[in-house]
C-alpha cells in the first residue's frame, strides 16, 4: 500500500518540488492514499454527501478526481500555487465536502497570501472532519496574519484541550499541529526569535516535529 501511495506522490513531480517532498513526503503520501481510498469506496453513489466520498476514478468528463487531486499536489509541491488551487477547485465541484481537498485548497490560497479566502476552506475541512488537526493549525496561522489573534487562540485552545485528554497517546498529527501553532504564538509573544525566512516557502503543512521513539 505504501509503495502505491508513494507513486501517487512522486510520479511526474517537477524537480522544483524535491525540497518540498523531502520535508513533507509522508503527509503527501497520506493525503494521496486517503483520497484514493475514498475513490475506491464511492460505489454508494453519494459523491457530495457527508464525508465527501469520491466518484469512480474514470468519468466521461475527463480525468478521474484522484488524478486531478494528484496534479494539484504536484503543482503545490513545485510552488505553483495558482494552478494547484485550480485543481483543488475542480475536485471540490464534485466533492465539496472532502476534508483533504478543502484543506489543500486553503493551503494553496494561503501560499498566495490570500488568507481571507483560505480561512473559508480550512473551516470547511474542520467541518467535514473534526479530527483534521492540521486544518486547525493553518486556520490559526491565517487568523494571525489577518490580525485576529483572538480567533487564532481559539484554534490553539481546541488543540491544547485535545492534547490534555489524550496525553501520551495523542496522534502525531495533533502533536505537530499544536506545536506549529504554539510556536507561532511564542514568536509573536517574544518567547522565540522571529524567523520569517522559513524553509517552508508555502507557509503551510507542518514544521519538522518528529515523533518520539
Residue, then its C-alpha position, 0 to 999 in steps of 0.5 A: x500500500x505504501x509503495x502505491x501511495x508513494x507513486x501517487x506522490x512522486x510520479x511526474x513531480x517537477x524537480x522544483x518540488x524535491x525540497x518540498x517532498x523531502x520535508x513533507x513526503x509522508x503527509x503527501x503520501x497520506x493525503x494521496x492514499x486517503x483520497x484514493x481510498x475514498x475513490x475506491x469506496x464511492x460505489x454508494x453513489x453519494x459523491x457530495x454527501x457527508x464525508x465527501x466520498x469520491x466518484x469512480x476514478x474514470x468519468x466521461x468528463x475527463x480525468x478521474x478526481x484522484x488524478x486531478x487531486x494528484x496534479x494539484x499536489x504536484x503543482x503545490x509541491x513545485x510552488x505553483x500555487x495558482x494552478x494547484x488551487x485550480x485543481x483543488x477547485x475542480x475536485x471540490x465541484x464534485x466533492x465539496x465536502x472532502x476534508x483533504x481537498x478543502x484543506x489543500x485548497x486553503x493551503x494553496x490560497x494561503x501560499x498566495x497570501x490570500x488568507x481571507x479566502x483560505x480561512x473559508x476552506x480550512x473551516x470547511x475541512x474542520x467541518x467535514x472532519x473534526x479530527x483534521x488537526x492540521x486544518x486547525x493549525x493553518x486556520x490559526x496561522x491565517x487568523x494571525x496574519x489577518x490580525x485576529x489573534x483572538x480567533x487564532x487562540x481559539x484554534x490553539x485552545x481546541x488543540x491544547x484541550x485535545x492534547x490534555x485528554x489524550x496525553x501520551x497517546x495523542x496522534x502525531x498529527x495533533x502533536x505537530x499541529x499544536x506545536x506549529x501553532x504554539x510556536x507561532x504564538x511564542x514568536x509573536x509573544x517574544x518567547x522565540x526569535x522571529x524567523x520569517x525566512x522559513x524553509x517552508x516557502x508555502x507557509x503551510x503543512x507542518x514544521x519538522x516535529x518528529x515523533x518520539x521513539 
